Amino acid sequence: MRYRLAGAAIVVELRGELDIMAHQRLSPGLDWTLDCHDGDIVVDLRAVTFLDASGMKLLVRIHQETVRRGRRPALVRGNAQVSKVMRIVRLEQAFDLVGDLFVDQPFAEDGDQDIHRAG
């Protein structure tokens, strides 16, 4: 998982397989991100290679926690397979859809505490 700022929003780039192991490993970092940043959250799924029920649960949690805090959750679509799963379960419609972001901006790895200075 990588983070970066894009304007007032924080971009969370998820990578690899979003399964039960990823859910357990990523949850603390996502909690930190939601607690430490008051902007909207953009979840970037372009680097996700697999999505199962646990991964969807993680995305639902991101959506719920973002909305609960009065922010807007947004999504950058993943590959065709990931996007298909998201459409079938109607999870994609819970997020604002955004296009490709500026990929040349620096990322902070796995909850780097200096993220608030990135951008």
C-alpha positions as CSV (number, residue, x, y, z in Angstrom):
1,M,0.0,0.0,0.0
2,R,1.3,3.4,-0.9
3,Y,0.0,6.9,-0.1
4,R,0.3,10.3,-1.6
5,L,-1.6,13.6,-1.5
6,A,-3.4,14.9,-4.6
7,G,-4.7,18.3,-3.8
8,A,-6.7,18.0,-0.6
9,A,-7.3,14.3,-1.1
10,I,-5.2,11.4,0.0
11,V,-4.6,8.6,-2.6
12,V,-4.3,5.1,-1.2
13,E,-2.7,2.8,-3.9
14,L,-3.6,-0.8,-3.2
15,R,-1.4,-3.4,-4.9
16,G,-1.4,-7.2,-5.5
17,E,-4.0,-9.5,-4.1
18,L,-6.8,-8.0,-2.0
19,D,-7.7,-11.1,0.1
20,I,-8.0,-12.1,3.8
21,M,-4.2,-11.6,4.3
22,A,-4.2,-8.2,2.7
23,H,-7.3,-7.2,4.7
24,Q,-5.5,-8.1,8.0
25,R,-2.2,-6.5,7.0
26,L,-3.7,-3.2,5.5
27,S,-6.4,-2.4,8.0
28,P,-4.1,-0.7,10.6
29,G,-2.5,1.6,7.9
30,L,-5.9,2.5,6.6
31,D,-7.1,3.4,10.1
32,W,-4.0,5.6,10.5
33,T,-4.7,7.3,7.1
34,L,-8.3,8.0,7.9
35,D,-7.4,9.3,11.4
36,C,-4.5,11.5,10.3
37,H,-5.9,13.1,7.2
38,D,-9.1,15.1,6.9
39,G,-9.4,15.2,3.1
40,D,-11.3,12.9,0.8
41,I,-10.0,9.4,0.2
42,V,-9.1,8.1,-3.3
43,V,-8.6,4.3,-3.6
44,D,-6.4,3.5,-6.6
45,L,-7.0,-0.1,-7.7
46,R,-4.9,-0.1,-10.9
47,A,-2.2,-2.3,-9.3
48,V,-4.6,-4.8,-7.8
49,T,-4.4,-8.2,-9.4
50,F,-7.0,-10.2,-7.4
51,L,-10.1,-9.2,-5.4
52,D,-12.1,-11.6,-3.2
53,A,-14.8,-11.2,-0.6
54,S,-12.3,-10.0,2.0
55,G,-10.9,-7.4,-0.3
56,M,-14.4,-6.2,-1.0
57,K,-15.0,-6.1,2.7
58,L,-11.9,-3.8,3.0
59,L,-13.3,-1.5,0.3
60,V,-16.7,-1.4,2.0
61,R,-15.0,-0.5,5.3
62,I,-13.0,2.3,3.6
63,H,-16.3,3.6,2.1
64,Q,-18.2,3.5,5.4
65,E,-15.4,5.1,7.5
66,T,-14.8,7.8,4.9
67,V,-18.5,8.7,4.7
68,R,-18.9,8.5,8.5
69,R,-16.2,11.1,8.8
70,G,-18.0,13.4,6.4
71,R,-15.7,12.9,3.5
72,R,-16.1,11.6,-0.1
73,P,-14.7,8.2,-1.1
74,A,-13.5,8.0,-4.7
75,L,-12.0,5.2,-6.8
76,V,-9.6,4.7,-9.6
77,R,-10.7,1.6,-11.4
78,G,-8.5,-1.5,-11.5
79,N,-8.0,-4.0,-14.3
80,A,-10.9,-5.5,-16.3
81,Q,-11.2,-8.5,-13.9
82,V,-11.2,-6.3,-10.7
83,S,-13.6,-3.8,-12.3
84,K,-15.9,-6.7,-13.4
85,V,-16.1,-8.0,-9.8
86,M,-16.8,-4.5,-8.5
87,R,-19.6,-3.9,-11.0
88,I,-21.2,-7.3,-10.3
89,V,-21.5,-6.7,-6.6
90,R,-22.4,-3.0,-7.2
91,L,-19.5,-1.8,-5.0
92,E,-18.2,0.5,-7.7
93,Q,-21.3,2.7,-7.6
94,A,-20.6,3.4,-3.9
95,F,-17.5,5.5,-4.9
96,D,-17.1,8.5,-7.0
97,L,-15.1,7.3,-10.1
98,V,-12.0,9.3,-11.0
99,G,-9.6,8.9,-13.9
100,D,-5.9,8.2,-13.8
101,L,-4.1,10.4,-11.4
102,F,-0.7,12.1,-11.7
103,V,1.5,9.0,-11.3
104,D,4.8,10.9,-11.2
105,Q,4.2,12.3,-7.7
106,P,6.1,10.7,-4.9
107,F,4.6,8.0,-2.7
108,A,5.1,7.2,0.9
109,E,5.4,3.5,1.6
110,D,3.1,1.7,4.1
111,G,2.0,4.5,6.3
112,D,5.1,6.6,6.3
113,Q,4.6,9.2,9.0
114,D,6.0,11.9,6.6
115,I,3.1,11.5,4.2
116,H,1.5,14.8,5.2
117,R,4.5,16.5,3.6
118,A,4.3,14.5,0.3
119,G,2.8,16.0,-2.8
